[in-house]
Amino acid sequence: MRNIALVLAGGLILMLPGCIARTALSVATAPVKVVGKAADLATTSQAEADQKRGREIRRREDRLGKLDRAREKLARKCDAGDPQACRKLDEVKAEIETLSPQVPYEPS
């Protein structure tokens, strides 16, 4: 029994320096890891910027498509003599003019 306790104590003594070294290494590298993570969060990669720009362009294109459909519908109503549709048509045309330069032109 005493021999087993001595063997276990000897094994623990041999494992202890590795445990202390690993802990010391973790403590020493922790600030570097924190700074690296903060830098990753603070900066935007080119791929992320491209994805964000693409989403914004698609959102504008979708809005422009909805406005175009509304413009066509309002134009028909305005031609039929609806004065309220004519006022809304002017508003929609103004928004289309504002939004159009913000959507990149891609030739078909």
URNORSUL-V354240 format. One record per residue. N is the residue number from 1. RES is the residue in one letter. OMEGA is omega in radians with two decimals (999 if undefined). NEAR is the number of other ideal C-beta (glycine too) atoms within 12 Angstrom. Layout:
((N	RES	OMEGA	NEAR) (N	RES	OMEGA	NEAR))
This chain:
((1	M	3.13	7) (2	R	3.12	8) (3	N	3.13	9) (4	I	3.13	10) (5	A	3.13	11) (6	L	3.13	12) (7	V	3.11	13) (8	L	3.12	14) (9	A	3.10	14) (10	G	3.11	13) (11	G	3.12	13) (12	L	3.14	14) (13	I	3.13	14) (14	L	-3.11	12) (15	M	-3.06	14) (16	L	3.14	14) (17	P	3.10	12) (18	G	3.13	14) (19	C	3.13	14) (20	I	3.13	13) (21	A	3.14	13) (22	R	3.11	14) (23	T	3.12	14) (24	A	3.11	13) (25	L	3.12	14) (26	S	3.13	14) (27	V	-3.11	14) (28	A	-3.09	12) (29	T	-3.11	14) (30	A	3.14	14) (31	P	3.12	12) (32	V	3.12	14) (33	K	3.14	15) (34	V	3.13	13) (35	V	3.11	13) (36	G	3.12	14) (37	K	3.12	13) (38	A	3.12	12) (39	A	3.10	13) (40	D	-3.14	13) (41	L	-3.08	12) (42	A	-3.09	10) (43	T	3.12	12) (44	T	3.12	14) (45	S	3.13	13) (46	Q	3.13	10) (47	A	3.12	10) (48	E	3.12	14) (49	A	3.11	13) (50	D	3.13	13) (51	Q	3.14	14) (52	K	3.12	15) (53	R	3.12	18) (54	G	3.10	15) (55	R	-3.14	14) (56	E	3.11	18) (57	I	3.12	20) (58	R	3.11	16) (59	R	3.12	17) (60	R	3.12	23) (61	E	3.10	21) (62	D	3.13	16) (63	R	3.13	22) (64	L	3.09	26) (65	G	3.12	18) (66	K	3.13	18) (67	L	-3.14	27) (68	D	3.10	21) (69	R	3.11	16) (70	A	3.12	23) (71	R	3.13	28) (72	E	-3.14	19) (73	K	3.14	19) (74	L	3.12	27) (75	A	3.10	20) (76	R	3.14	16) (77	K	3.14	20) (78	C	3.11	23) (79	D	3.13	14) (80	A	3.06	14) (81	G	3.13	10) (82	D	-3.09	16) (83	P	3.11	14) (84	Q	3.10	14) (85	A	3.12	22) (86	C	3.10	20) (87	R	3.12	15) (88	K	3.11	21) (89	L	3.10	26) (90	D	3.12	18) (91	E	-3.13	19) (92	V	3.12	28) (93	K	3.12	22) (94	A	3.12	15) (95	E	3.09	22) (96	I	3.13	26) (97	E	3.11	16) (98	T	-3.04	16) (99	L	-3.04	24) (100	S	-3.14	20) (101	P	-3.11	11) (102	Q	3.13	18) (103	V	-3.10	23) (104	P	3.12	15) (105	Y	3.08	11) (106	E	-3.14	7) (107	P	-3.10	4) (108	S	999	3))
